[in-house]
Amino acid sequence: MSTVDERTAPRAALYHDFAREEWAALRGSTPMTLSERDLPGLEGLGDVLSLAEVEEIYLPLCRLLSLLIAATRSVRQASGEFLGRPFAGVPFVIGVAGSVGVGKSTIARVLKALLEQLPHHPVVDLATTDGFLYPNAELERQGLMKRKGFPESYDRRRLVSFLAAVREGRTGLRVPVYSHLVYDRVPGRPQIVSQPGILIVEGLNMLQNVSRDRSGEIFVADFLDFSIYVDADSADIRRWYVDRFLALRRTAFRDEKSYFHRYAALSDSDAVQTAGQIWDEINYPNLVENILPTRNRARLILEKGADHLVHRVRLRTI
């Protein structure tokens, strides 16, 4: 749906294309396990989440994932029997990709909440690639603070090593934790991932080539069992980003510990101008150059409309 570069639009032969109503009909008998009181804890700032959105978009997706998880388990058992080695303890890994401000975190949290209620009640962990950003001190040293979020600002070797270890079924894996308040890694407080049944990883770079010189063919997507790209028109994402910036200026930015505390005193007009400039100079170029070109690697594309709701779903043919 994005108009940034129509050359990257999904080819009809690669995707089943569903209008919202068609996709909702695929829910089957998947039960609703969330209530209205659960939604505030899942909804990100500026996102739109309702029980109708969960029922019509995320319950069909949960049903699909449940089927794929069972099928993947059978394939791994067959492979283990052939190779004479067990594949027990290997998580089913889901990646959620898309632009800054498009709602990836909300979708990841909703999926976690729903998948935890599958009949066998799997342990579901959620991690973000923000923790694999280099610390601000290192970004400053390399002159990359204005390129934060671009591929070169991530410790890509560490990210790939983590995902490879997950696929090997290793335990006690340490994931750096990122604080959006201080806009940096939190030292000494890693997240521990130990063989969950399902691991959801969300971030800008979940489908990107992680080779530093782009000469290699190592993609984050190679380590995923299922991948989701959250898509929207770039003009809509820009507007959502500015609206979120204005909301943060009235809330989190007022905290003196916030990296963006200096923006709390901006007037409305100056805040709109500042947020628009950040989008135009950093987030939009990153979207065009690095994020949007990965869209066609996703197994599923959720297309949002201007109202922040998913209007179309594209499922890659299998």
C-alpha positions in Angstrom: 0.0 0.0 0.0 2.9 2.3 0.5 3.5 4.7 -2.3 7.2 5.2 -1.5 8.4 3.0 -4.3 5.8 1.0 -6.3 8.5 -1.1 -7.8 8.6 -3.0 -4.6 4.9 -3.7 -4.5 4.0 -7.4 -3.9 3.6 -9.3 -7.2 0.1 -10.9 -7.4 1.7 -14.3 -8.2 3.5 -14.3 -4.9 0.6 -13.4 -2.5 -2.9 -14.4 -1.7 -4.7 -11.0 -1.3 -7.5 -10.6 1.3 -9.8 -7.8 2.0 -10.4 -7.3 5.7 -13.8 -9.2 5.6 -12.3 -12.1 3.7 -9.4 -12.4 6.1 -11.8 -12.2 9.1 -13.7 -15.2 7.8 -10.6 -17.4 8.2 -10.8 -17.1 12.0 -12.6 -20.4 12.2 -13.3 -21.4 15.8 -10.4 -19.6 17.3 -11.6 -18.3 20.7 -11.3 -14.8 21.8 -9.1 -14.8 24.9 -8.8 -11.1 25.4 -11.2 -8.6 27.0 -11.5 -4.8 26.8 -9.5 -4.5 30.0 -6.5 -6.2 28.4 -6.3 -3.7 25.5 -4.7 -0.7 27.3 -1.7 -2.8 28.3 -1.2 -3.9 24.7 -1.9 -0.7 22.8 1.1 1.5 21.9 0.9 5.3 22.0 -1.1 6.5 19.0 -2.1 3.0 17.9 -5.8 2.0 17.5 -6.7 -1.4 19.1 -10.2 -2.7 19.6 -11.7 -6.1 20.2 -13.0 -5.9 16.7 -9.5 -5.5 15.3 -8.3 -8.5 17.4 -11.2 -10.6 16.2 -11.0 -9.7 12.5 -7.2 -9.5 12.0 -5.3 -11.2 14.8 -7.5 -14.2 15.6 -7.2 -15.5 12.0 -3.5 -14.8 12.2 -3.3 -16.7 15.5 -5.1 -19.7 13.9 -2.7 -19.7 10.9 0.3 -19.5 13.3 -1.1 -22.4 15.4 -1.3 -24.6 12.4 2.1 -23.7 11.2 3.6 -24.3 14.6 2.2 -27.8 14.7 3.4 -28.5 11.2 6.9 -27.1 11.9 7.1 -29.4 15.0 6.3 -32.4 12.8 8.9 -31.4 10.3 11.5 -31.0 13.0 10.7 -34.4 14.5 11.0 -36.0 11.0 14.4 -34.2 10.4 15.6 -35.3 13.8 14.7 -38.9 13.2 16.5 -38.8 9.9 19.6 -37.2 11.3 19.6 -39.2 14.5 19.5 -36.1 16.7 16.6 -34.5 18.6 15.2 -31.0 17.7 13.3 -30.6 20.9 13.5 -27.2 22.6 13.8 -25.1 19.4 11.4 -22.2 19.5 9.1 -21.2 16.7 10.5 -17.7 15.8 8.2 -15.0 14.5 9.6 -11.7 13.1 7.6 -8.4 12.9 9.1 -5.7 10.7 8.1 -2.3 9.4 8.8 1.4 9.7 9.2 3.5 12.8 5.7 4.5 14.1 3.7 1.9 12.1 2.6 -0.1 15.2 5.0 -3.1 15.2 5.3 -3.2 19.0 1.5 -3.3 19.5 1.1 -6.1 17.0 3.9 -8.1 18.7 2.3 -7.7 22.1 -1.1 -8.7 20.8 0.3 -11.8 19.2 2.1 -12.7 22.4 -1.1 -12.4 24.5 -3.1 -14.5 22.0 -0.4 -17.2 21.4 0.1 -17.7 25.2 -3.5 -18.9 25.3 -3.1 -21.6 22.7 -4.4 -25.0 23.9 -0.9 -26.2 25.0 -0.2 -22.8 26.6 3.3 -22.3 25.2 5.8 -20.0 26.8 6.0 -16.9 24.5 8.9 -14.5 24.8 9.1 -11.1 23.1 12.4 -9.4 22.2 13.2 -6.3 20.1 16.1 -5.5 17.9 16.5 -2.1 19.6 18.6 -3.9 22.2 21.2 -4.6 19.5 21.7 -1.0 18.6 25.2 0.1 19.6 25.3 2.1 22.8 25.1 5.9 22.2 28.7 6.4 23.2 29.8 4.0 20.4 27.4 5.7 17.9 28.8 9.1 18.9 32.4 7.7 18.4 31.5 6.5 14.9 29.5 9.6 14.0 26.3 7.6 13.7 23.8 9.3 16.1 21.9 10.8 13.2 21.9 7.4 11.5 20.4 5.6 14.5 18.1 2.9 13.2 20.0 2.5 10.0 21.7 -0.9 9.5 25.1 0.3 10.4 23.9 1.5 13.8 23.2 -2.1 14.9 25.6 -4.8 16.2 24.5 -7.1 13.4 26.9 -9.8 14.3 25.5 -10.1 17.8 21.9 -10.1 16.5 22.6 -12.9 14.1 24.6 -14.8 16.7 21.6 -14.6 19.1 19.1 -15.8 16.5 21.4 -18.6 15.5 21.7 -19.7 19.1 17.9 -19.6 19.4 17.6 -21.9 16.4 20.1 -24.3 18.0 17.9 -24.5 21.1 20.4 -23.0 23.5 19.3 -21.7 26.9 20.2 -18.7 29.0 20.6 -16.3 26.0 21.2 -12.7 27.0 19.4 -10.0 25.0 20.4 -6.4 25.7 17.5 -4.3 26.9 16.8 -0.9 25.4 15.2 2.1 27.1 13.2 4.5 25.0 13.2 6.9 27.9 17.0 7.3 27.9 17.3 6.4 24.2 20.1 3.9 24.9 20.9 0.4 26.1 20.3 -0.4 29.7 23.7 -1.8 31.0 23.7 -4.8 33.3 20.0 -5.8 32.9 19.7 -8.2 30.0 16.6 -10.1 29.1 17.2 -13.8 29.4 15.7 -16.1 26.7 15.7 -19.8 27.6 14.0 -22.1 25.0 10.5 -20.5 24.9 8.0 -22.4 22.8 7.6 -19.3 20.7 9.8 -16.3 20.3 8.6 -13.0 18.8 11.2 -10.5 17.7 10.2 -7.1 16.4 12.3 -4.4 14.8 13.1 -2.3 11.8 15.6 -4.7 10.5 13.9 -8.1 10.9 14.1 -8.8 7.1 17.3 -7.1 6.2 20.7 -8.3 4.9 23.0 -8.2 7.9 26.3 -8.3 6.0 28.2 -5.1 6.6 29.2 -4.6 3.0 26.0 -6.1 1.7 28.1 -8.5 -0.4 27.0 -11.5 1.7 23.6 -13.2 1.7 22.9 -13.4 5.4 19.4 -12.2 6.1 17.7 -12.0 9.5 14.7 -13.6 7.8 16.8 -16.8 7.3 16.4 -17.4 11.1 12.6 -16.9 11.2 9.8 -19.5 10.9 7.3 -16.8 10.0 7.7 -13.1 9.2 5.2 -10.2 9.2 5.7 -6.8 7.6 3.5 -4.0 8.8 2.8 -1.6 5.9 1.1 1.8 5.4 1.3 4.8 3.2 4.4 6.9 4.1 2.3 10.0 4.5 0.1 8.3 7.1 3.1 7.0 9.0 4.6 10.5 9.0 1.4 11.9 10.5 1.3 9.1 13.1 4.9 9.8 14.0 4.3 13.5 14.5 1.1 12.9 16.6 3.1 10.5 18.8 5.9 13.0 19.2 3.3 15.6 20.4 1.8 13.1 22.8 5.3 12.2 24.2 6.1 15.9 24.6 3.2 16.1 27.1 4.2 12.9 28.9 7.5 11.0 28.7 9.6 14.0 27.5 8.7 15.9 30.7 10.8 13.3 32.7 14.2 14.9 33.3 15.8 11.5 32.7 14.4 11.5 29.1 16.9 11.9 26.3 14.3 14.1 24.6 13.5 16.2 27.7 14.7 19.3 25.8 11.7 19.0 23.5 9.1 19.2 26.4 9.1 23.0 26.3 8.5 23.3 22.6 5.4 25.1 21.4 2.9 23.1 19.4 4.1 24.6 16.1 7.8 24.1 16.9 7.1 20.5 18.0 5.3 19.7 14.8 8.2 21.2 12.8 10.8 19.3 14.9 9.1 16.0 14.6 8.6 16.5 10.9 12.2 17.3 10.4 13.3 14.2 12.3 11.0 12.1 10.1 12.1 13.7 6.9 15.9 13.6 7.6 16.2 10.2 9.4 13.2 7.9 9.5 11.9 8.4 5.9 15.2 7.9 4.2 15.7 4.7 6.4 12.3 3.5 5.3 13.0 4.1 1.6 16.6 2.8 1.6 16.5 -0.1 4.0 13.1 -1.1 5.4 10.5 -1.0 2.5 12.8 -2.9 0.1 12.5 -5.9 2.5 8.7 -6.0 2.4 8.5 -8.8 -0.2 10.6 -11.1 2.0 7.7 -11.3 4.5 5.3 -14.2 4.7 2.5 -11.9 5.7 1.9 -8.2 4.9 -0.6 -6.3 7.1 -1.7 -3.1 5.2 -2.9 -0.3 7.4 -5.2 2.5 6.3 -5.1 6.1 7.4 -7.2 5.2 10.4 -4.4 2.9 11.7 -6.6 -0.2 11.1 -5.6 -3.1 8.9 -7.6 -3.0 5.7 -5.9 -5.7 3.6 -3.8 -8.8 4.3 -1.4 -10.4 1.9 -0.2 -14.0 2.6 2.7 -15.2 0.6 1.9 -18.4 -1.3 3.5 -21.5 0.1 
